[in-house]
């Protein structure tokens, strides 16, 4: 996960109240359950010593209605100066968070955020295409655009499908279909650039899909052709839905496999990798960490003393003694523009944390 969105968070002096909660309320019972969850989180903040003013601000944000289908996760981070971070994601919250500490507690939020994958779905044929923006956790697209292509005009029935007339007919048809594919590609390009989606799934007529792949070759996103799925007028296509799920799962697996492969390669060379809390913290001191790989659950109760790592900084946060190791390492990643991904310790050589380094 790119940590750029957290940068301003650490420009405020702490301590920090962090709450991650399920704020789904798509029914009357769910709304009441949400109210109970918010109340419990705020009571926990108060029990840990958070000032009433901070607790009240967190409560107000969490109680605000977000009109999106379940499951819905919300993280709110506040300091005595006010709300420092507030975000919503389509994700389950298996491990709610409510902490008042010297640093923000972002590990569970990052893990939840990684389960939500935004993507662009393109279903196209010779006549145009339907382009929709999705979040993998939502049952419906967040928006849909239909591109209407040009129609063939002045086409007459050719009884003898040979000769110059047939050739010109075919040439005209190909030109119109190619133009329609270009129009779809232009709209996909605009949406990707406007919304920042990194994955585009293509389905529909094979010839049109092939043309779209050519036109989208320079797009700053991964373009994947679905194994099945046509442009259906009723929107129903079980095979297409299965193909989408398969493509999303494949991307998650490939990304994790790539990260683990890079880590194992670095271990094999004996360079450009750090393993364990102490080594990773020292790598942050010298600004060498490119990617932090962390298992927050394996670090519960593990403390890190910044005094043992001279130069390890946390922005404006007033850290004067040992802090939770996962909070410290994620904060260091934010301040050094390192990416953060949550992986189980079993993939990290049974260590709770590892890092890919920018240099040895």
ZAMARGU-4260 file (C-alpha; in steps of 0.2 Angstrom, whole numbers, plus 5000, padded with zeros to 4 digits):
<rodrens>
0) 5000/5000/5000 | 5006/5017/4996 | 5008/5027/5012 | 5008/5044/5004 | 4990/5047/5010
5) 4996/5046/5028 | 5010/5059/5026 | 5001/5074/5034 | 4995/5063/5048 | 5012/5063/5057
10) 5014/5082/5055 | 5003/5084/5070 | 5009/5081/5087 | 5001/5067/5096 | 4996/5057/5106
15) 4984/5049/5093 | 4967/5041/5095 | 4964/5028/5082 | 4948/5019/5079 | 4944/5006/5066
20) 4926/5001/5066 | 4913/4992/5055 | 4901/5007/5051 | 4889/4997/5040 | 4871/5002/5042
25) 4861/4995/5028 | 4846/4990/5039 | 4838/4996/5055 | 4846/4982/5065 | 4863/4986/5057
30) 4861/5004/5062 | 4858/5000/5080 | 4873/4987/5080 | 4884/5001/5073 | 4879/5013/5087
35) 4884/5000/5099 | 4901/4997/5091 | 4905/5016/5090 | 4900/5018/5109 | 4911/5003/5114
40) 4926/5010/5104 | 4924/5027/5112 | 4922/5020/5129 | 4938/5010/5126 | 4947/5027/5121
45) 4941/5035/5137 | 4947/5020/5147 | 4965/5022/5139 | 4965/5041/5144 | 4960/5050/5129
50) 4953/5067/5133 | 4934/5069/5131 | 4936/5082/5117 | 4946/5070/5107 | 4933/5056/5110
55) 4919/5067/5106 | 4927/5071/5089 | 4930/5053/5085 | 4912/5048/5090 | 4905/5062/5079
60) 4914/5056/5063 | 4910/5037/5066 | 4892/5041/5069 | 4890/5051/5052 | 4880/5041/5040
65) 4890/5034/5025 | 4878/5029/5011 | 4887/5013/5004 | 4882/4995/5005 | 4890/4984/5018
70) 4903/4979/5022 | 4910/4996/5026 | 4925/5000/5037 | 4930/5017/5043 | 4946/5023/5052
75) 4947/5039/5061 | 4963/5046/5069 | 4962/5061/5080 | 4974/5072/5091 | 4970/5085/5103
80) 4972/5097/5088 | 4957/5088/5079 | 4954/5075/5066 | 4970/5070/5058 | 4964/5056/5046
85) 4947/5049/5041 | 4944/5036/5027 | 4931/5023/5022 | 4934/5007/5013 | 4923/4993/5007
90) 4930/4979/5019 | 4927/4968/5033 | 4933/4973/5050 | 4938/4956/5059 | 4949/4966/5071
95) 4942/4982/5077 | 4954/4995/5084 | 4952/5008/5098 | 4969/5015/5104 | 4975/5030/5113
100) 4994/5030/5110 | 5010/5040/5105 | 5008/5034/5087 | 4993/5030/5076 | 4988/5012/5075
105) 4987/5009/5057 | 4991/4990/5054 | 4973/4984/5055 | 4967/4998/5043 | 4981/4994/5030
110) 4976/4975/5031 | 4958/4979/5029 | 4962/4991/5014 | 4971/4978/5005 | 4956/4967/5004
115) 4947/4981/4994 | 4952/4982/4976 | 4946/4996/4964 | 4945/4991/4946 | 4937/4996/4929
120) 4926/4983/4920 | 4924/4985/4901 | 4912/4975/4891 | 4913/4979/4873 | 4907/4974/4856
125) 4907/4981/4838 | 4893/4994/4843 | 4902/5002/4858 | 4904/4997/4876 | 4899/4998/4894
130) 4912/5004/4906 | 4910/5003/4925 | 4920/5008/4940 | 4920/4995/4954 | 4926/4991/4971
135) 4928/4973/4974 | 4918/4973/4990 | 4903/4981/4983 | 4889/4972/4974 | 4886/4986/4962
140) 4897/4997/4952 | 4900/5015/4959 | 4897/5022/4941 | 4893/5016/4924 | 4896/5024/4907
145) 4890/5018/4890 | 4899/5022/4874 | 4888/5022/4859 | 4898/5018/4843 | 4894/5024/4826
150) 4882/5013/4816 | 4885/5007/4798 | 4875/5018/4786 | 4870/5015/4768 | 4874/4996/4769
155) 4865/4987/4755 | 4863/4968/4754 | 4876/4961/4742 | 4870/4945/4734 | 4887/4940/4727
160) 4899/4942/4741 | 4914/4943/4730 | 4923/4957/4721 | 4926/4975/4724 | 4909/4979/4731
165) 4911/4966/4745 | 4929/4971/4748 | 4923/4989/4751 | 4909/4984/4762 | 4921/4974/4773
170) 4933/4989/4773 | 4919/5001/4778 | 4913/4989/4792 | 4931/4986/4799 | 4934/5005/4799
175) 4918/5008/4809 | 4921/4994/4821 | 4939/5000/4824 | 4933/5018/4827 | 4920/5012/4840
180) 4934/5003/4849 | 4944/5019/4849 | 4930/5028/4857 | 4929/5015/4871 | 4947/5015/4873
185) 4947/5034/4875 | 4934/5034/4888 | 4943/5020/4898 | 4959/5030/4897 | 4950/5046/4904
190) 4942/5036/4918 | 4959/5028/4923 | 4968/5045/4923 | 4954/5054/4933 | 4951/5040/4946
195) 4968/5032/4947 | 4962/5014/4945 | 4977/5002/4943 | 4967/4987/4935 | 4956/4986/4920
200) 4946/4970/4916 | 4941/4968/4897 | 4927/4957/4892 | 4916/4955/4876 | 4918/4952/4858
205) 4935/4944/4855 | 4940/4955/4840 | 4935/4971/4850 | 4944/4966/4865 | 4959/4963/4855
210) 4958/4980/4848 | 4956/4988/4865 | 4971/4979/4872 | 4981/4987/4858 | 4974/5004/4861
215) 4977/5003/4880 | 4995/4996/4879 | 5002/5013/4886 | 4989/5014/4900 | 4996/5017/4918
220) 4986/5002/4924 | 4986/4983/4922 | 4975/4977/4908 | 4968/4959/4909 | 4957/4950/4897
225) 4943/4940/4906 | 4942/4922/4902 | 4923/4923/4899 | 4909/4936/4898 | 4900/4946/4885
230) 4891/4962/4884 | 4874/4956/4891 | 4858/4967/4890 | 4851/4961/4906 | 4867/4963/4915
235) 4867/4944/4920 | 4881/4933/4916 | 4887/4920/4929 | 4902/4915/4919 | 4907/4933/4918
240) 4906/4936/4936 | 4916/4920/4940 | 4929/4926/4928 | 4930/4943/4937 | 4932/4935/4954
245) 4946/4924/4946 | 4955/4939/4939 | 4954/4948/4955 | 4960/4933/4965 | 4974/4930/4953
250) 4980/4948/4954 | 4981/4947/4974 | 4990/4930/4973 | 5002/4937/4960 | 5006/4952/4970
255) 5010/4943/4986 | 5020/4930/4976 | 5030/4944/4968 | 5034/4952/4985 | 5038/4935/4993
260) 5049/4931/4978 | 5059/4947/4979 | 5061/4944/4998 | 5068/4927/4995 | 5079/4932/4981
265) 5086/4946/4992 | 5089/4933/5006 | 5098/4922/4994 | 5110/4936/4989 | 5112/4941/5007
270) 5108/4959/5003 | 5094/4972/5001 | 5083/4964/5014 | 5081/4966/5033 | 5072/4954/5044
275) 5066/4957/5062 | 5061/4972/5072 | 5079/4978/5076 | 5086/4976/5058 | 5071/4984/5050
280) 5072/4999/5062 | 5090/5001/5059 | 5087/5001/5040 | 5074/5015/5042 | 5087/5026/5051
285) 5097/5026/5035 | 5082/5028/5024 | 5085/5011/5015 | 5068/5003/5017 | 5058/5003/5000
290) 5044/4991/5006 | 5039/4986/5023 | 5032/4968/5025 | 5023/4966/5042 | 5012/4955/5051
295) 5004/4966/5064 | 4996/4952/5073 | 5013/4944/5076 | 5019/4960/5084 | 5005/4962/5097
300) 5014/4967/5113 | 5031/4969/5105 | 5039/4986/5110 | 5052/4996/5101 | 5063/5008/5110
305) 5068/5023/5098 | 5083/5026/5110 | 5091/5010/5104 | 5090/5016/5086 | 5097/5034/5086
310) 5090/5044/5071 | 5074/5034/5070 | 5061/5048/5069 | 5042/5049/5069 | 5038/5067/5063
315) 5030/5078/5076 | 5025/5063/5087 | 5032/5066/5105 | 5039/5048/5107 | 5050/5048/5123
320) 5050/5029/5127 | 5046/5012/5120 | 5031/5011/5108 | 5022/4997/5100 | 5033/4990/5087
325) 5021/4989/5073 | 5015/5007/5076 | 5033/5013/5076 | 5038/5004/5060 | 5023/5009/5050
330) 5026/5027/5055 | 5044/5026/5050 | 5037/5019/5033 | 5026/5034/5031 | 5039/5047/5034
335) 5052/5039/5022 | 5039/5035/5008 | 5041/5017/5010 | 5026/5006/5004 | 5018/4994/5017
340) 5010/4977/5014 | 5003/4965/5027 | 5008/4947/5025 | 5008/4933/5037 | 5024/4929/5047
345) 5025/4912/5039 | 5029/4920/5022 | 5042/4931/5031 | 5053/4917/5037 | 5043/4916/5053
350) 5048/4934/5057 | 5035/4947/5062 | 5042/4960/5050 | 5054/4961/5035 | 5059/4974/5023
355) 5065/4976/5005 | 5079/4989/5004 | 5083/5002/4991 | 5101/4998/4993 | 5112/4986/5002
</rodrens>
